[in-house]
Amino acid sequence: MPRWSKYLGNSVNFAVEKTKEEGFLENFFETRTFQPRDEQEMKEYEDFSFVTTALSMAVYVSLADKEISDKEKERILSEMIFQLDQHRHEYTELSEKFGSADREIINTLFEKFKDEILSGNYDLDNNIRIINMIYENNPYKRNFLLRLCYIVGFTDSKDKAKQLEAVEQIAKKLEIEYSERERIKKEVIAEYKFNL
């Protein structure tokens, strides 16, 4: 059973096609491309909102040096799914695992964010504004986004400096305090045994 419904997948595909020259996050969340029809779809929407915003930030960090390999892409997608599976208790009504249809949605979004960034159509300030709007009262989610950004930033072996600079830029815009940023950073370094 897929984690997300076909209705959500169709809404994503529609929004990606509609937003060729625009930002996906703004279009999807502010024009409400997907309108949950029941409680189950509302849970899917909440889960999808988090996945989308996290993926947006992860791709931004990875492309700080304007390059992304297939290996990096796979690492981001796999890490994202792994991290979300670790927090599945938040959405007990959803399928425990991502299915191939869910992965296809994530891949579509990855490519959309990559295109936005490389073409210069990605508006970090506006996307952070949307993230802050969605998670205004949920510092845990914003911290989790930052954690994922650090994982991606430390993973790139070519130019960690540019990626980590992008992470710090995001952290400041998310208004995460310096002490909290340092705590998250140290946890990621210890957990993944990253070399500095």
Disulfide bonds with the S-S distance in Angstrom:
none
